[in-house]
Amino acid sequence: MKNKKTLIMNAAMSLIEKHGISKLTVSDIAIEAKIGKGTVYEYFTSKDEIFIEALKYGALICVNELNTRTFKDNPNHKQAIYNFIECSKDIIESKTFITMSSDSKLFAFDKEYIEKIKTSLKEMFLETITIVNKINMLGIKENITENPKYKLTHFTFTNMVFSILFQKRDGHLDKDIDIYKYLYETTLKLYN
């Protein structure tokens, strides 16, 4: 059986996906987790704290999924990039990600919680940069790419992938554009 904190996190993420952050209540989380409301308060002091922890928990799931899927079946450099793009697309298109990234409740937190949110997102991003570095190491091993002159190159790659995927999701790109091919070719230019 899952531990109670994990049950609470899964319940919070499920409810955020269904109803958004602003409608999240500790009572609903307890019901969804099939535990008592008092048990929730044994682990967390407030709904806001639950949200922050759910954000961290969700980010960890996303980063682990990104790492696992990117390097599944020992891919070559090109396939690792395609895997990274595909998994990133799935994360962006997930209802939980959209809710967490667009819910106006995010902007109603006090300064302390905003800093915790920023820290969580920064940690997730740094883990993503580690994955991107591993992809580039495959390219170096295959003599396709070089070690980047600037650390900012990994950041640029990651932002490029996510920006284009958001544009694709929102219908701002032509449907016939092969974003995988485009991103791969652009990545080769970026790393050479």
ABEGO torsion letter per residue (X at the ends): XBBAAAAAAAAAAAAAAAAEAAABBAAAAAAAAGBBAAAAAAABABAAAAAAAAAAAAAAAAAAAAAAAAABGGBBAAAAAAAAAAAAAAAAABAAAAAAAABAAAAABBAAAAAAAAAAAAAAAAAAAAAAAAAAAAAAAAGABBBBABAAAAAAAAAAAAAAAAAAAAGABBAABBAAAAAAAAAAAAAX
